[in-house]
Amino acid sequence: MQRSRLALFALVVLVALSGCTLPSSPDQFDTDREFGYVADYAHDDRFEFDDEETLTEDQLEDVKYRSMARIEVVRELKFEHDVELEVITRDEYRSERGEPVPASPFVNELWRGAFVVDGETDVNRAMDDLYGAGVQGYYANDRIVIITDDADEIRIDRSTLVHELVHALQDQHFGIDSRGETVDERRAELGLLEGDADYVPHLYDERCGEEWQCLAENALPATTDSGAGELNLGLMLSIYAPYSEGPPFVADLRERGGWDAVDAAYDDYPKSTSQLIHPDRYPDDRPADVDVPDRSSDDWEPITRDGEVRTETVGEATLFASLWANGVVDRPLTDGGTELSPYNYSHPATDGWAGDTFQAYHDTDDEERTGHVWKLAWETEADAERFADAYRDLLEAREAESVDDAAATYRISDGDPFEGAYRVTVSGDTVEIVGAPTVDDLEGIHGSTAPANETDAPLHAGLSVSLPGAPARPFGPSRAAATASADG
């Protein structure tokens, strides 16, 4: 991987993961008051210490209440009660988190099959490494925690503080319990919550200077305990999608219908990262239901959970992350970026995503041997062909060799962290990928010929339709960076 790509993400880790939200303080505020006045503090207050690099505990409290008052002015919502704020060291944060629980075979196969985390690495460990070194702060249960390398010298990054206070405001008005059932849906939920929490600091900063005297920009120093060479770029880019694509998504909603439109979205969360990347697809376009029929032999069986076959949806953002991290998308992330979103997740190979289902299998005699069937639906046949070509390019970048004349089956040699066999077939507007330990195992996991009585429901039945008027129950991320568990 090129050094320039690594250096870019060394910075992203520290600025991106500033908001993990979890689901209250008895200190109630008078909600009949005007916007911009909280606990005897006003939005236009000026502090003599605004230019200082470090703060005392009393000054930190002053900054918190003034920031809350200013957020009310910008966001046009009132805080209903107080929020606790404290500063801890990164070592204390890691101690709070504890050691990650090993990921399940299903989860490890999912991220290996997506060419994001290799087969020699536990996914939850990879997640923990990213969050442990990169999170600047988090909100949970009416408590904001700012993480620093030295808690004796309180240094506050203004945007991080405002970001976490917005999460507290969201919790008080909408609730933030997650209901997303797939990786992609959870990323989409976070796109609204993190997008709102990143867009408000942007509007806040625009008032600093002429209208408001603000705390000096004081980005926290970079941590040095995880070298750039250790970063998993694909995983980082997948996790970062809500922070990158969320702010312009929220800005688009506000342009359509003011803050009322943003508030309404908490009753109708985006259902896919495709809607974040392409805001015009919200709210009408919904992911297609993609069925993966079981064609496994007696030697293989689907991995289940609570007696049900377990499936996942990877989604457009993570597909892009995989292609970019593996060098298939050969352009800087900043090409096409904006002030609200410096990184561009849109690419012809993934723009036509309509839905996908990933299903993992294990050998009935050896459960450590796993494989998968991954079926992806696309808006058009041309979109399907474009993605299939990009996926084949990925395989070739991993030095996979074609093992048949039809160029449908490839094998990555033993010793490579992604070793195994891969079969790629295109049928109309769908792409089917089968992954297995060996070429011979491909048929055992998913026979290439469908039984005569097997029929698939139309893949695009749920796309481009208006939603019923009744809103869904509000929900939001409940674990995110606090647990960094990929098992959900």
Number of C-alpha atoms within 10 A of each C-alpha: 10 8 9 10 14 18 14 15 19 22 13 15 25 20 20 23 24 27 29 26 29 24 20 15 12 10 10 11 15 13 13 7 10 12 20 23 23 26 16 8 18 17 21 16 16 14 14 8 15 16 13 11 15 16 17 13 14 9 14 17 15 15 24 21 22 23 27 27 25 25 26 20 17 17 19 12 18 24 26 18 19 20 22 16 18 15 23 17 16 22 15 15 20 14 11 10 15 11 12 17 16 15 18 14 20 25 20 24 27 26 21 23 24 19 23 26 24 19 17 11 13 21 30 22 18 22 21 23 17 24 23 22 21 24 23 27 27 25 26 21 14 22 20 23 20 26 25 25 18 13 15 13 14 20 23 24 19 21 21 24 24 22 27 27 27 29 27 31 24 21 24 17 14 16 20 24 16 20 16 20 12 19 20 24 24 23 30 30 29 31 33 26 30 31 25 26 29 31 23 21 21 18 13 20 14 12 15 13 9 8 10 16 17 23 20 15 14 15 15 17 11 16 15 9 8 14 12 18 14 12 18 19 26 23 21 23 27 23 26 24 27 27 29 26 30 32 26 25 28 28 19 16 21 15 12 12 12 13 18 12 15 21 18 15 21 23 15 19 26 27 21 30 30 30 23 30 24 15 19 14 16 20 17 14 20 23 24 22 19 23 19 18 13 16 19 17 15 10 13 23 22 24 21 15 10 6 7 9 14 15 23 19 23 25 26 28 28 28 22 25 25 25 24 21 21 20 16 19 19 10 9 14 17 13 12 12 15 12 9 18 21 14 20 18 30 20 13 13 23 23 21 22 25 29 26 27 21 25 25 28 27 23 20 15 9 10 13 10 15 24 33 26 28 25 22 29 27 25 18 15 16 14 23 26 20 17 24 21 14 18 20 21 18 21 21 16 12 19 14 22 15 19 15 9 7 8 13 15 22 22 24 21 16 11 8 14 16 22 20 21 24 27 22 19 18 17 11 14 19 25 21 20 21 26 29 27 19 17 17 10 22 23 18 19 28 25 15 13 8 12 9 6 5 7 9 9 9 11 21 18 13 15 17 15 11 11 12 7 6 8 13 12 12 17 20 27 24 19 18 23 25 22 20 24 20 21 16 13
